Amino acid sequence: MKFLAKWRLRKPADDEETVYISERYGVRSLHIGSDTIQSSMRLAKPFDLELSYTRSMMAFMLLMPAPAEVLMIGLGGGSLAKFVYQHLGQTRTRVVEVNPRVVAIARQYFHVPADGPRFEVIITDGAAYVQRQDVEADLVVLDGYEADSHVEELATREFYSACRERLRRGGMLVANLWGGDKLFNTLLQRIRAAFPAGTLCLPAERPGNVIVFAFKSEPGSFRWSDLARRASTLEPDHRLEYTRFVEALKKMNRHDAEHLYP
């Protein structure tokens, strides 16, 4: 494995934290605080989604129209931010990232675009940002893991409730959880408590990650036939496995032969 770059960063508590990039078999990966891969990019296809959990997070397109405005908490290597920028031409994306070094690395090594009318990276604390009353979005995307654990400030019920408050009517939270996390059930219950209108879980293709979709307002049930039709439209446009996403939604959610129930 070839290491392309390495920085040592300091957290507010003065612990040392390493941020580095590795490259293997044409795939470049970002690591923050451990050898765990936080983000990956295939060099030949820098705007594709390399990791299965990031592809599964885009399953929100089955459940809501293309959002006008997306707020992402955490940049990492920018995989989802780049994908939305590339594929959803009418969507404006704001990304909140607390670590300026991560932003610099993402732009230098992972093709994250410069700020412009449809894309902006804001360097600030995500937990504080969602408390702002002037912030609103149609979709909040949360991938709050750092090293091998969830960022504590991005995992409280108060934080999830603040995310719900930032959403417009009909909006949705998309959150990545790790099924092997000892706090998985606790985090899922906190999200459900903060979003009483309903939630859905989607296990990613690679075992471990579970994507949670949480609704600002009650969406009603989803007809499997409508989801299948939507998948057949999205799959060729986005080159993601939407048909598999529909089938995977049957694994962790209430449903019958005709409907999926949040």
N, C-alpha and C positions, 0 to 999 in steps of 0.2 A: 504494500500500500504506500502510495506516494503522498506525503504531506506537502501541500502547496503553500500554506500560510499558517501561522500560529501567533496568537496574541494572548497575553495574560491580562485579565481584567480584574478589577476589584469591585465586589458587591458593596452596598452601603454598610454592611456589618464588618467590612474589612477582611472577609474571607477571600482567598484567592480563587479565581474562576478562570478556566482556560476556554477560549473560543478558538477553534481551529477548523480547517478544511482538509478533507481527504479526497483522494481521487482513485477510483479503481474500475477497470473494465469500462471506461468511457462514462462513468457516473461520478459526479462531484457531489460531496455531502458536507453538511454543516454540523458541527458538534459544539454543544454549549455545556460546559461543566462536567462532561463525562464522555465516554466513547459512544454513548447512545446517539443514533442519527436523528437529528432534528428536522432536516430537510435534505432532499436530494434532487439533482438535476442531471438528466442525460445530456451530455454536451452536444450531441447531434440534433437534439430536439429540446432546446432550452425552455420552451413555453408549454411543453407537455407536463402532465402530472405523473411523476415517476412512482411515488409511493401509493399503495392501495388505499390507505386511509384518507389521503387528500382527494383521491378520485371519489371516494364514498361521500365526502363532505359536499361535493357538487351535486349530490342527489337531491338537494333542496329544490332544484329546478323541476323535479317531479311534483312538488307540493305547492309551489307558488309561481306566479309569473316572474319574468326577469325583473329584479329589483331596480328601482331608479337609483338608490343610494345604498352602498354597503359600507359598514364599519367593521374593520378587522382589528382584533386585539392581539398583538404579537405578530412580528414580521417573519422571524427566522430567515430562511433562504428565499422567502417570497413566492413560493410555488403557487399558492392559491391566488395571491394578489395578481401575479402575472397572468394566470389563466383567465381570471375574470376580466382583466384589462384587455386581453387578446380576443376573448370570445363574446363578451357582452358589451358591444360597442356603445350602447346607450346608458350604461351604468357608470356612476361616479363612485370611486373607491377611495376611502380614507383608511390608512393603516396607522395604528398607534403602537409604537415600539419604545420601550424605556431605555434601551441600550444604544447609544449612538454608534458604538463600534460594530454592532450587528448590522445596522443600517449601512455603514460604509462597506462592510464585507459583502452584503447582499447586492449592493449596486456594482461593486467592482468585479465580483466573481460569479454572480448568479443572475445577471441580466435584469435586475429590477429597474424599471424605468425611472427617469427623472420626474419630478413633480410637474404637473400640468393641469389643464382643465378637468381631466377625468381621473386623475390619480394624484394622491398626496400622502406622504409619510410624515407623521407628527411624532416628534421625539418627546415623549412625556409618559407619565405613569398611567397605565390603562385603567386601573381600579379607580383612580381619581378622575380620569377623563369621563367615565360613564356616569359620574355624579353630576356633571354639568347639565343644567336645565336647558341650555341652548343647543344641545347635541341631539340629533334625531337621525334615524336611518330606517330603511325597510328590512334590512338584514344585518344582524350582528354575528360575526364569525369569530369563534374563540378556540384557540389552540394553546392552552395555558400550561404546557409542560416545559420544564427546564431541568436539564440533567435527567435524573430518573424519577422525579416526583412532580406533582402539580404545584404550580405557584400558589402559595397559600392565599394571597390577596385576591387572586382570580378564582377562588373556589368557595367563597362564603355565600350564604343565602342572601346577604345584603348586596353583594356584588351582582348575583344573578337577578335580583329584584331591580337593581339599577339598570341592568341591561334591558329588562322588560319595559321599564319606563322610557328608555330612549327609543324604543320601537314605535313606528307609526302603526295605526290600525291595520290589521292584516299582516303585520310583520312577524319575523321569526328569528330565533336564536339557533345557530348551528354550533355545537360544541363537540370537540373531540375528547373522549375519555379512554383510559386504558383499562381494559377488563381485568388485568392482573393487579391493578392498584388496590391496596388493602382498603382504600377509601372509596372504591368505585361505587358501592351501594349508597354510601353516605352522600357522595356528590350527586348521584342520580336523584336521590330523594330531595336534596336541596333544590335542584333544578325544577323538579316536579312541584315542589311547594311554592316556588317563585313564579311558576307558570301554570296556574290552575286550569287554564283553558285547554291544556292538553299537550302531550309529548309523544314522540315516536322514537324508537331506537333502531339503528341500522348497524349490524356487525359488518366490519370491513372484510374483504376477501381474505387477507392475511389475518389469521386468528389473533385476537388481542384487542385491537382498537374497536370501540363502539361509538358511533356518531349519534348524538342526541339532537333531535329537532324539537324545539319548544315554541309554542304558538302564543302570540300576544292576545289574540281573540279566538274564540271557538271556531275551528275550521269546518266542523261537521265531519261526516265520514267520507272516505275516498273510495270510489268504485274501482275495483281491480281493472275493469275494462278501460276506464279512463286513464289509469296509470300506465297500462300497457300501450295504449295509443300514444300517450305522451312520450313514453320511452322510445317508441319506434321513430318518433320525430327527432328527439334529442340525440339519439345515439350516433347517427351519421354526421350530424352537425358538430358535435363536441368530441367525437371519437372516444367516448366513455361507455362503460358497460351498464347502461341504464336498465336493460332487461334483467340483468342479474340483480340490480338494486331492488327492483320490484319484487322479485322472488325472495330476496333476503329480508325484506320488510315483514314477511310472514313469520319470521323466527322469534321475535321478541315482543310482538305487539298483539293486541286483541284484534281478531278478524273472524269473518265467516267466509263462505264461498264467494260472496259478492262484494264485501266491503272491508276496508281497513279502518280501525277506530282509534283515534288518538286518545 
